[in-house]
Amino acid sequence: MKLIKTDQEYNIALKRLEKIFDAPSNTPLGDEAELLALLVEKYEEEHYPIGPPDPIEAIKFRMEQLGYKQKDLAEVIGLKSRVSEVLNRKRKLTLEMIRKLHQLLGIPAEVLVKEY
């Protein structure tokens, strides 16, 4: 087994991993699957990096996870109309809003301060 350096090698590795993915641990096939998964992950990190999420999308996603409605954020952001403005990108997040959203929703502050 060797490092994955091309898209062709990556695709071959994915096909092989798909075949042996459910191999039992602590077996030669299981060890191969584990090693191949690490190689695929390394290649993906280098060639298909995932950047930090958009702040507004992160807020919407977390609201959905928690079952929150816009009215639930009114205490943090201000009026319900202000929540709507923020979620529709018509009003920027203030530092105070970012701090409160971080506390309420558990979204990392570095995600919330990102430009959008």
Secondary structure, DSSP 8 states (H G I E B T S, - for coil): -----SHHHHHHHHHHHHHHTT--TTSHHHHHHHHHHHHHHHHHHHHS------HHHHHHHHHHHHT--HHHHHHHHSSHHHHHHHHTTSS---HHHHHHHHHHH---HHHHTS--
